[in-house]
Amino acid sequence: MKKLTTILCTMSIILSFAQDLELDLFASGFNRPVNIKHAADDRLFVVEQDGIIKILNSDGSVEPTNFLDIDDRVRSIGNEQGLLGLAFHPDFSTNGYFFVNYTDNSGNTVISRFSRIGVNPTIADPNSELIILTYTQPFSNHNGGELQFGPDGYLYISSGDGGSGGDPQNNAQNLNSLLGKLLRIDVNNSTASNPYEIPADNPFIGNAAARDEIWAYGLRNPWKFSFDALTDDLWIADVGQNAREEINLVPSTDAGLNYGWRCYEGSLTYNTSGCPNSSTLTFPVSEYTHSGGRCSITGGYVYRGTNFPSLIGSYFFGDVCTQEIGYLKFENGSWTSTFESFSGNWVAFGEDINGELYASSLGGNIFKITDALLSLDENNENTISIYPNPANTILNVNFSGNLLTNSSVITIYNVRGQLMKSIPTATDDTLSTINISDLNSGFYFLKIDSEDGKSVIQKFVVN
């Protein structure tokens, strides 16, 4: 794969590793790829804004036949309309259902279900459309457009505030409007007469002044949101007005939250006329200003892959204007963000079945996010033997035959990057036995540092 660029930076994160973040060109030739999803297999499905979905195979090749083509019913005038969102039903492998979010030829939002053709995994039926939900867009911008199935099996939908500037209709704070919201509906038994149901624990059921579909509100243009594959936490990146871009993080079970727009842009006052007390609002865990030309955030995912241990627990996002990719990490009681400059207008991130991450540029390229310095594949020559794996109370580390010299310390981290143990070793040790009886069940990373600056990382499981 072709390396786009390499930018070496020293960053203080929980693991205190020096990072070497890279983008590897994975595929090219797409037309405005604005969404990337997997269907619980090793393929990626790439959404093109004009109304086409293509299949990207694990080797970087693209299927010659489009998975879905609904260009005839999609309006993509301007930068923010079009086919915007895709989500595969959790039982896609058996029922063949997937859902899309698009702007129709009248400029309004449509959430629809489609089906693949029979058991054919590479072609969907454009005539199988079942319209689930529609709502009017008063302006052409701020359509939101993301779709995700949550850990609870329900479909979540992000809607922008309806557009223009400054939310002139105050849609985001209006609970009678579906605009400026995160919606949550049950589509597991959709029919033409009953396209969706309201989950029983949606927060505004029974409130005559609110729509039952609303899960959260006070959002300006939540272009992307995602769920952490490990913790189920909900991450929402909300595009700002003139001054601030924000990242919100809450447990996925927190219902009825008000994220504050148009009362606040990030943590700054914007228009507080008629607004509730600020103590009732949910403010971002991280935000950044428009300094240096930054202007529009694209939300991504928390890295939960296994190839790059130092990235685990980092939330990735991008800025369309400065072509930067950022990552956010919790350390020493606060959130720390780091930006790296690349070449590309980052409009989407994708997560594959293994938790590895991808970024797509509006120009048509898709890159895999890598950390070459700490890739497990690149450390094969220094592989050590750890056993048993999975382990219960004791883990043995065999140094014989590896290339490390003067090994000085063994450290163990959990999947959040938190240090769990630090064990000094003698320079002539060939076998170390570590007591892990105090570790909870789960995945861990064992890192060995030598005095000459080399490192080896291995993954192990505690039963």
N, C-alpha and C positions, 0 to 999 in steps of 0.2 A: 504494500500500500504506500502511496505517496504521502510524505509528511508535508503538511501545509507550512508549519512553522514551529519552532521550539522556543519557548520563553522560559528561562530559568529564573525562579524567584525563591527567596528564602522567606518562609512564612512560619509564624508561630501558631501551630494548632496543637491539639491535644497530644498528638503523637510526636510533635517537635521534629518532623521530618523536613528536609529541604525538598521542595517539590519541583518537578519538571513536567509541567502540564503541556500536553501536545494534542493536536487534532490530526487524526489520520483520515485522509480522504477515503471514504468507504464506497460511495456511489455518486454519480453525476448525471446531468441531463434532465433533471426534473423541472417542471414549470411551476414556480412559486409553491414549494412544498411547505405547507403550514401546519401539518400535524403528522405525527409518527406514532403508531401503536403496534403491539403484537397481539396475536390471537391465541396465546398460551401454547405457541410452538416457536420454532426457531426463525420464523419469517418476520419481517417488518412490513407494515402496510403504510404507504406514504400518501397523504392527502394533498392533492393539488387544488389550489384555490378556485380554478375555473370549473371544477365539478368532477374530477377524475380521481380514482384511487388506484394506485399501482402496488404490486407486490415486489418487495426487495428481499431477495434470498440471502441466506447467511453467508454466502460466498461473495456478496456484493453484486451479483447479477440481478437484472430486472426481468420479470416475466414479460414476454412479448405481448400478451393479451391483458388489457386493463381488467382489474378486479371489478370495478364499477365505473360507469360513465353516465352521469346525470347532468352533463353540461347544459342540456336543453332547458332544464328547469332551475338552473342556478344563475343568479345575478351576481356578477363580480366586478361591478363598476366601482372604481375607487380602491383604496388600499385595505379597507376593513370589511368589505362584503365578500360573499362567496361560500364555497364549501369549507367550513371552518373546523368542524369537530367530528371525531369518530370514536366509538366505543364498542367493543365486542362483548356480547352477552357472556356472563361467566360460564354458561353451558353451550357456548358456540360450537364446540366440537360435536355436540349431539343435535342441537336444534338449528344451527346455521344462522342465527339471528345476529345482526349488528345494527348499530344506531348511528345516525349522522345528524349534524347540525348545519343548516345552510340558510342562506338568504335567497328567497324565491324571486321570481321575476317582478314582483311588486315591491320588493325591497324589505319584506317582512321575514321574521325568523320562523323556520320550520324544523321541528324535531321529528325524524321519521325512522321507522324500522325497515330494514331490507333483509333479504334472505339470499344465501348462496344458492346456486342451481344444484338441486339434489344433494349428493354427497361430494360434488366437485369442489375441492378446496381452493381453486384458483379463479373461479368466476362467480360473480353475484348476478342476480336477476334484477335488472332495472325496473321491471314491471311488477316487482313484489312489494312496492312501497306501501307501508301502512303509516299514515300520518298520525303521530302521537300527540303533538302539541304545537300550536302556532301562537305567535303574539306580534303585534304591530310594532314597527320601528318608526318613530317620528322623524329621525334623521338617518343619514347613511353611515355614520360612524358609531363607535362604541357598541359593537354587537356581542362582545364577549365571545362565545362560540365553543368553549371547551365542553367535552363530555367525559365523564369517568364513572365507572361502576365503583361504588364504595365497598369497604370491607363488609358492610351489612347486606350487600346484594342489590341495593337500590341504585337508580340512575341519578347522578348529580349533573346539573346543567348550570353553566355560568352565563349570566346575561349582563350586558353593559347598561349604562344608565339611559340609553336611548340617543345619546349623541349631542351634537352641537358642542358648546363649551360651557363649563360651569354648571351643568345639569339644570337648565333653565326651568324645567318642569318639576324639579325636585323629585324625580322618580325614585332615586335610590333610597330616600327616607319614607316613601309612600308605600305602605304595606298593602294597598289595594292594587298596586302595579307589580308586574313580574319583572320589570326592568331594574337594573342595579342590584341584582340578587344572586344568590346561589339557591337553585331549586333542587328539590329531592322528590322523586316520584317512583312508584312501583310499576315496572313494565313487564313483570314476569308472566302475566296472563293477559297480554294485550289482545284485544279484538277490535274490529271496526266500530262496534257499538260501545265498547268500553276500553279505549286505548290505554288508559293508565288508571291507577288507583293512588290514593294518598296514604303513605305509611302512617300507622296509628300513632306513632310518637312524633310526628311533625309538630313543631312548636306552636303553630298558630291555628290549629284545628279548634273550631268553636268560637273563634274571634271573628265577629261579623265585619270588623274593619280591616281584615287581612285576608290574603289569599292563602289557601291551605297548602299550596305547593312550595311556599317559601321555607327554606331552611336557615338562611342568613341574609342580611341586607346591609345597605350602606356601602355598596361597592361602585366604583366609577367605571372601570373597564377591565374586569378580571380575565385578561386574554388567555391565561393558562392557570390551572390548578392541578394538584396531584395529591395522592395519598402515599405516605411512606410505606413501602412494602414490608418493613419490619415492625414498625410501631403503630401503623394505621393512622398516624397524625395527618391532619389536613394542612396543606400548604397552598396559599393563594397569593399570586403576584398580581398586584393591582396597578394599572398604568395611571400615572399622575396627571395633573393638569398643567401647571407651568413650573412647578418648583420641586416636587418630590415624587419618587417612585418607592413603592412600599412592598414589603413581604410580610405576610401574616401567617402565623402558625398557631393552631389550636388542636386539641384532641378531636378526633372525628366524631365523638359523641356529643360535643358541645353544640347545642341547638339554640336558635333564636338570637344569635349574636348580631350586634350592629357595629359594622366596621367604620362608620363615621362619616363617609362622604355624603353630602357635600359640606357638612359642618366642618370637617377637617380634611386637609390634604396631607396624608401621612400623619404626623403629630402636630402640624401647623394649622392654626385657625384659617379657614377659608370663607365660609359663610354660615354663621351660627344663628341666623334668624330662625326662630321657631324650633331650635334644636334641643334635644334632651341634655341633661347634665352629663358632662364629660366622663363622670365616674361610671356611667352605664355603657360606655363605648369600649370596643376592643381595638386597641392601637397596635400597630405593626411591631414585630420583634426586631425588624431591621428596615432601614430606609436609606435612600441616598439622594443627593441633590442633583440638579442639572448642570453642575459645574463640569467644565471640560467638554461640553457638547452632549452629555448624556440626556436622554429624553424619553425613553419608552422601554419598560422592562418586559422581558419574555420569561415567564416562569418555567421551571424545569422539574427536576426530581432530586430526591435524596439518593446518593449513590449507595447501593446495597449489593454491588457485584463482589467478586472475589479476586479479580485479577490485580487490583490496585489497592492494597490495604490502607494506604495513607489517605485515600479519598473517602473511605467508609464514613458515613454519617454527614458528609458535606452535601448541602443543598446547592444545586447548580441553577444558574439563571443567566440571562444575557441582556444586553442593551442594543436595541436595533440601530441607534444612531452612531454610537462610538465603536460598534463592532467588537465590544468587549464581552468576554464570558467571565462571570463572577461565581464564587462559591462562598457559602456561608457556613460557619462552624461555631458551635458553642464551646467556649473555653474559659476557664477561670471565672465562671459565673456570669459571662456576658457573651454576646454574639459578635463574631469577628468576620468581616467580609473582605475578600481579596479579589481584585480585578486583573485579568490578563487580556492583552490586546491581540486580536487575531484579525483576519480579513474575512468579513461576511456579515450581512445583516441578519442577525439571529432571530428567527421567527418561531422556532419550535425546538423542543427537545423530545427525545424518545427514550424509552427504557425497553430493553429486550427481555426475553424470558429468564435470562441469567442475571438480570440486574445491571448489565453494562449500559452505558449511556451514549446517546448520539445527539448531534445538533444539526439543524438544517438551516441553510442560508437561503434568503429569498431568491438569490441568483440561480439556485437549482442544485447545489452540492449538499451532500450529507456526509458528515464527519463522525468518526468515533472518538469519544473523549478518552484519552489515555494518560497515564503517568509512567513514561518509559523508564524512569529511574528506579521505580519500585515495582515494575511488572514482575509477577511471580514467574512468568515464562522466562524472563531474562536472568533469573537467579537459579536456573536449573543446575548450572555447573557447581553451585554451592549447596546443593540439596543435602539436608541432614535427615536422619531417620528419627521419627518420633513414634512411640508406641506405648501402650495400645492406643488405637484411634478408631472409634470413640474410646474414651477413657472414663474411669469412675473416680478413683481417689489418687492414683499415682500416674504420672506421665514420665516416661523415660526419653531422654534426648541423647542420641548417639552421634558424636562428632566425627567418628572415624571415617576417613575417606573424603572429607570435604576440604575445600580450599581455604577455609578461614584459618588464620593464624592468630595466636595470642588472644583467644576469645576472652572477653572480660565480663560480660553481663548478659543474662537472659531476661527479657521482659515479656509479659503477657498482657494483652489488651482485649477488651470485649469488643463487640461489633459497633459500639458507639465511639470507639477510640479512647476509652478510659483505661488508664493504667491499673491493672489488677495485682500484678506481682512484679518484683524485680529481684533477680537471684544472681549474685556474683558467682563466677566460675574460675577455677584455677586454670592456668595456662596449659597444664599438662593433662587436664581432664579429657577423657574420651567418652565418658558416660556420666550424665547427670540425672538424678532422680528427683522429681519435683512433686511435692504434696499439693494436690489440687482439690482436696476434699472440701475446701471452703468455697469453691466456685459453684455457682448455680448451673443448672443444665443449659446448654446452648453452644453457640459457635464462639471460638476465640482465635486470636492470632498470637503466635509465639515468634518473637523477634530476637535474633542473636546479633550483637554488635561486637566487632573485634577492634582491637586497639589501632589497627592500621586503616580503619575507616570503612571496612566492608560490612555488609549486612546480609542476613538470610532471614526470610519470613516463611513460616509454615502455618497452615490452618489446621485446627483440631476441634474435636467435639467432646463435650462433657455430657455424659448421660445423666 
